[in-house]
Amino acid sequence: QVYIIQISVGSHQWTVKHRYSDFHDLHEKLVSENKIDKNLLPPKKIIGKNSKSLVEKRQKELEVYLQTLLVKFPVTAPKVLSHFLHFHLYVS
């Protein structure tokens, strides 16, 4: 399942597409390098993982996760997060 997340920074808006495993990898790096709360990422769910309602709920949770990270790093996002959000393509 690929999650399509809308990103807004100032007047710039774009979408990024990532699997849950990409979010998990990002989170692991942020936890070890930037002391992010390990419980911040929504948990992986196995049962009914492809149901439409679960996918929509997970997408909203992942959007909240990213918004929380951006609030935590208001001036300069860690390189791994900037790359994940494709800042290098959209923000100068």
Secondary structure as UniProt FT lines:
FT   STRAND          2..9
FT   TURN            10..11
FT   STRAND          12..19
FT   HELIX           20..34
FT   TURN            38..39
FT   TURN            47..50
FT   HELIX           52..72
FT   HELIX           79..84
FT   TURN            85..86
FT   HELIX           87..90
//
